[in-house]
Amino acid sequence: MSVGVYTLGLNHTSASLAVRERVSLSDDLIAPALASLKETFGTRLREAAFLSTCNRTELYCAAEPSVAQELAQWLAGFNQLDQRMIEPHLYLHDRDLAVRHAFRVASGLDSMVLGEPQILGQLKDAVRVADQAGSLGTLLHQLFQRTFSVAKEVRSTTAIGEQSVSLAAAAVRLSERVFGELNNSKVLFIGAGEMIDLCATHFAARNPAQMTVANRTRERAETLAARIGASTMRLAELPDRLAEFDVVVSCTASTLPILGLGMVERTTRQRRRLPMVMVDLAVPRDIEPEVGRLDDIYLYSVDDLGKVVQSGEQNRRAAVVQAEAIIDARVRNFMKWLELRSTVPIIQSLRAGAQAVQAHELEKARRALVRGEDPDQVMEQLAHALTQKYLHGTLSALHQSEQSDRQQLMGWLPKLFPSSAGRRQH
């Protein structure tokens, strides 16, 4: 019975968190799950590996076709669930679609955050666990090794891993263009709304030297500051303390600018020409646009950040096209390997049959020589017998075939017997 490649699973696009958590497999459940598969399907399922993360639970396996239709039932039973609860959320891929899915997952094309790198490490861990459990064989081993190779190629030759996916992330990136790493920088957040909260979270991940929150409502400032490990200050302190900060991010509901040209000019003199990044995410603006003309001030508006994000999205869209092209080519290569692998038993059978004929005819020739028969005649008989048996199957097929089949066989003869065809042409 032929063995194929299958992937059964659900992910963040096919199932809610409530469903995903019901079928998620913790590390200590992987080995029992693999053992259960072996017990349930026996030799019909040859190889298996599980990938289970917060966003997906997937089974990759090499199995006979009859197994594929029973995998959903097994998954529900193993997790003690009603199959009807999870079946609408499951996908089942086979052959090239299963291979393509593995390549896309490892490359970050199937992730919640496009291009995120963690999934590749998680897949490598899943393969290691399956290997330790003894559930990997030649087919899945080859699939996963090629999967890792494709992921490396996609990440090294495309921009799929670019991470500027929001205004907040773009603000961090623009600040890093000026200061490099931000661990020596002091950051001021003006406001405490949702956008400032998001920006503060992104900046906090870069571990700046100091973070301060200034807001009209002290309570909200203190709540945000406590969460990110920052201090607070009053808005009235801005004229006296603005020069302390390297990065200023502002987003308030004020209808008039909070930071005017005169205040920032005084600040630049106090900073002795040290650069300052100012990010204005407010509409209307919190910072007078004329501030951007000052030599040492790098002022970015919400539109400026939008262009950065848009540029990143365009790069990623182009990267997806490039990545899919790479994956298409690598899928074709793997399927060709798989098809060639499927001919191995046939080739082995043909070789074994030929060797059996060879051994039989050689033994007859040896016995004839022992009886004292003429060696030249024995050699002629050996050659004749081998030739007859070499041609027997092909000639019989030609004689017994219908007209349409005979024409097809005649077309294959030059490929099967190229030396004979060559002699006829001479």
N, C-alpha and C positions, 0 to 999 in steps of 0.2 A: 504494500500500500504506500502511495506517495506521501511525502511529508512536506507541509508548507509552513510558511511563517505567518503568524497571527498576532494581532494586538487587540486586547479587550481593555476598555477603561472608561473613565469619565474624568472631566477636568473643569476648570473654572468657567469655561464657556458652555458646557453642557449640563452642569449641575450646580445648585446653590451650595453654600457652605454647610447648611443643615444636612444635605444629602451626602456631600463629600466626607464629612466627618463620620458618617455611619459606616463607610467602607474603607476608611483609612487604615493602613496597617503600620503599627508601631514596629520598631526594630525587633522586638522580641516575638513578634507574630509572623515575621517573614519565613523563618525556618518551618514552623508548624504549617503555614499555608502551602509551602512547597511540598512538604510531606503529604498533606491532604490531597494535593493535585495528583501526586504519584499513586496514592492509594485509590483515588477515584477513577483515574483514567488508565492506569497501568502503562503498558508499552505503547498505547495509542498516543500518549503525550511524551515526547522524547526529551525535550529541554524546556526550561522555564526560568524567568526572572521577573521580579516585582520592582516597580518604581512607585514609591508612595511618598508624596510631599503634601504640603498644605493646599496645593492647587490641583493635584492630580493623584489618582491611583490607577496604575496600568500594569497589565500582565502581558509580557512578551513571551511567546512560546513557539516551539517547533513541534507540530502535531499533525496527525492524520485529519482529513477534512471532517470526519464525523464528530471530532472533539469540539470544533468551533461552535456548533449549534448548542452545545451543552455548557459552555463556559459561564454564561450569565446565570444559569441555574446554580452552578457550583459557587459562584461568587456570593449570591444571595444566601445560599445555605451556610457557607462558611461564616458569614457575618450575622447569621440568624435573622435574616430579613425576608420580607415578602418580596419575591422576584418582581412583582408588578410595581413595587415602589421605586426600584432602581432602573428597571429596563428602559423606560423612556429617556434616561439620561446617558445610557451606555453607547459607545461606538465600538464597532468591530471592523478592523482593517485586515486584509489578507494580501499576500504576495507583494507587489510593488507598492501598494498603498500602505502596508505595514512598514515596509522599509523606509518609504518617504516620511512617514510619521516619526519614526525613530530619529531620522536625520534632522527633521525640523525641530523636534523637541530639544535635542542636544545643542542645536545652533541658536536657540532662544527665539525662534520664530513662532512658537506655540505658547509662549509665556504671557502672563498677565502684563508684565513690563517687557516690551519688545527688546530682545537682545540681552536680557539679564544673564549674568554669568554663573549664578549659583546652580542652575539646573544641570550643567555639565558635570560638576562635582558630585551632585546627588545621583546622577545616572551612573557615574563611575563607582560610587559606593554600592549601588544596587547590583551592579555586575560582580563586584568583589564578593558580596554576600552570597549571591547565587553560585559563584564558583566555589566558595568555601563549603556550600551545602551540597556540592556535587551535582547540580542541576543544569550545568552548562555543557554543551557539546560543540562539535565542529561548526554547526550552522550558526547558532547564536553567538558563539565566540567570534566568528568571522564578521557577523552583522555588527556587533558592538565595536570591534576594533575599527571597522570602516566608519561607524557612526562617530567615534571620537576623532578620526582623521578628518571627516567632513566638517565637524564643528570647528576644529582648529583652522581649517582652510577658510571657512566662512568668516571667522572672527579676525583672521590675519589679513584678509584681502578685501573686506567690506567694512563699512562704517556702522554695522548692525549694533555694536555695543555703545554707541553714543548715548549719553545719559541726560542731556539737557531736555527734559520732557515737560518742564513747567516754568512759569515765570520765576518762581522761587529758586529753582535750580539754576536758571539763567543768571539770576542776580549773584549767586555764589560764583558762578563761572567767570562772570565779568570782573568781579572783585579779585579773583585769583589771577586774572590776566595782568592786573596792576601790581599786586603784592606777592604773587606766588602762593606758597602755603600761608594759611591765615592764622597759624598758631602764635604769631607775634603781633597780631592785629587786634585793635579794640573796636567793637561794633556797637553802634547805637541804633535801637529800634524806636521809631516815633509812631505811636499808636499801639493798639493791642487787639485789633480785630482779626478776622479769619486769615487775611493775606499776610499780615505781620506774623501771626502764629505760625503759618506755614513757612515763611522765610526764616523765622527764628529757629525752627526745627532743622532746616537745611544748614544754616550757618553753624548751629551747635554741633552738628556732626563733624565739622572741620576743626573743632576744639580751639576756637580763638582765645587769645590771652584774656580778654575781658568782654562781657556782654552787659548792656544796660538797656532798660526799657523806660521810655518816657511816655506818659499817657495822661489825658485829661482826667480820667477816673483812676485814682490811685489803687483801688481794690483790684481792678482788672490788670493793671500793670504788675501788681504783686503776684497775682495768680500765674500769669505767664512767666514772670521772672523765676518763681519757685520751681516751675516745671523744667526750665532749661538751665538753671543754675546761674541766673543773672542778678544784677542789682537793679534798683529803680531810681528815678529822679523825677522832679517836677518839670513840666514844660517851661515854667518861668525861669528855670536854670539854664536853658539852652544858650542864650547869648554869652554866658560866662564859661560854660563847659564844653561847647561844641568843638573847640580846638583839641580836646583830649582824644577824639575818635578818628580812626582811619577810614571806617566805613559807616555810612549813615543810610538807613533804609527807612523810608517814611511812607505811611499810608493812613491818613486820617479822613474824617468826614468834614474837615474845615472847608468853608467856601472861599477862603482867602489863603494866600501862601503863608506858611509858618516860617520858612527860612528865606529871607530876602537877600538881594545882592549885597547890600551894605554889611549885614551880619556876616556873610560868608567871606567877604573881602577882609574884614578884620580877623576872621579865623585863619585865613591863609597867611597873614602876616605873623600871627602868633605861632603858627606851625613852621615858620621859617622855610617856606617853599616845599615842605613835605607833601606828597600827593594825598588826595582824599577822594574816595569813591562815594558818590551820592546817588542813591537809587530812589526815584520818586514813582511810587505805584498808585498815587492818588489821582482821582479825576473828580473835580478840578485839581490842579496841581498843588502840592504842598511846598514846592521849591520853585522860586522864580526862574523861568527858563534862561534869563540872562546870566545866571550863575555858571552855566556851561561854557561861557566865553573865557572864564578865568583859567590861566595857564595850568595851574596845579589841581584843578577840579575835574574829575571825570563824572559827568552827570548823565544819568540814563533815565529816560522816561519809560512809562509802561509800553509805549509804542516801540521803543528801542529794544526792550526785552522781548516783545512780541516777535520782532524780526529775528532775534537769536533763536527763539523757540521754533519759528516757522522754518528757518534755515535748517535747524536740526531735524525737523520732521521731513523736509525734502530730502536731506541726506539719507535718513533712515528709509524713506520710501524707495529711493534709488538702491539702497543697500539690500532691501528685501528682494527687489528684482534680480540683483546680482546673486544674492544667496540662493534664490529659487532656481536660477540657472545652474549654479554649481551643484545643487542637490539633484536636479533632474539628471545631469550627466552621471553623477555618482550612483544614483538609483539604477540607471541602465547598466552600469558596470557591474553592480552587485547582482542584478537579475541575470546577466550573462554568465557570471560565475555560478549562480544557482542552477541555471539550465545545464551548463557543462557538468556540474556535479551530479545532476540527475542521470546523465549518460554513463556514469562510472560503472554501475552494476551491469549494464548491457555490454560495455567494453570488456569488463572482467569475464562475463559469461562467454563472449565470443573468443576471447583469448584462451580461456580454459578448454573450450571445445576444440579449438585449433591444436592446442598442445596435446589433447587426448588423441586426436587423429594422428598427429606426428609420432607420438609414442607407440601407437598401435602399428603403424606402417614400418617404423624403424625396427620394431621387434620382429615383424614378419621378415624383413630383409636380413636381419642378423641370423635368424633360423635358417634361411635359405643359404647363406654363406657357410654356416656350420655344416650343412648337408653337402657342401662342395659344389654348389651351382656356380655357373660362370658369373664373376663379379660384375662385368659390363651389363649382362642381362638382368641381374638383380637390381642394379642401379636404374636401368630403364624402367623396370616394373615399379620401383619405388617412386620415380618421378611421375609415371603415368597414374598411379593410384592417388598420389597427392593432388595432381592436377584435376582428376575426375571429382574428387571430394571437394576441392576448392570451388569448382564450378557447379556442383550438383544443386545446391540450394537456389542459386540464381537462375539456372536453366529451368528448373522445375517451376519456379515462380513465373517465368516468362510463358512457359507452355500452358500453365493452368489459369493464367489471368485473363480477365475480360479485356476487350479492346482498349477501353479508356485507361485501365490500370496498366496495360502493357505499354502504352505510350509513355506513361509516367515513369515506368521502370526503365524503358529505353533511354529516357532523358537522364536517369541517374547513373547508367552504366559507365559513361566516360569519367565520372567522378569516383565511382567505386573501383574501376579498373583503369586508371589513367595510362599505365604502361601499355596495355592492350590497345587502347584507343590510339595511342601514339604510333604503334606499329602499323595499324590499319591506314593511318594517314600517309605513311611512307609507302 
